[in-house]
């Protein structure tokens, strides 16, 4: 199944791959040790991940309680945590050392703790192709975060949320690349990206134009 899935992802040009259990376990160990100073427990073909505080950000954004200010705080925290993840030096399955990226940086893969405003990224079973440039991988993570956030928000909430992303992610060049990534998605839709966040052409165009403005 993993091989078939990776063939499909390659044909889509998604730039990601699903890891084998051994590769996934190694990746989780490296990232948990660096980001959270803890390690998963691995017993044969079972992996127990340390509990992280908070709730899935996608569930929290979809709830009735959070205000627009609350959502901006949460997305800003997720962006800051993503930037921290992007600074980690990580060994890929082929032994190559490079800067980490998530590979599926949607709001379902980040935990948010409302009481502290802390965000923690999790679920590292997919990985960007190692031959993709660092800038491309970072931009793809940011695209996934922005698009999956937009799914949970009304049109009127998008301008301040996009502004929060731009101001919370410190790599200006990557934010500028985000406009081009969204434009490519409009011109050549990717089924994997639609599975991450099925926005449709109209809302993708709104996001692209908002990124251009800020």
MOQUIGI-V206275 format. One line per field, one symbol per residue. ss: DSSP state (H for helix, E for strand, L for the rest). burial: # if it has 24 or more other C-alpha atoms within 12 Angstrom, else .. Layout:
ss->???
burial->???
//
This chain:
ss->LHHHHHHHHHHHLLLEEELLHHHHHHHHHHHHHHHHLLLLEEELLEEELLLLLLEEHHHHHHLLLLLHHHHHHHHHHHHHHHHHHLLLEEELLLLLEEELLLLLLLHHHEEEELLLLEEEELLLLEEELLLLLHHHHHHHHHHHHHHHHHHLLLHHHHHHHHHHHHHHLLLHHHHHHHHHHHHHHHHLLLHHHHHHLLLLHHHHHHHHHHHHHL
burial->.....#..#....######....#########..##...#........#..#.########......#.#################.#.#.##.....################..##############...####################...#############.#..##########.##...#.###.#####..######.##...
//
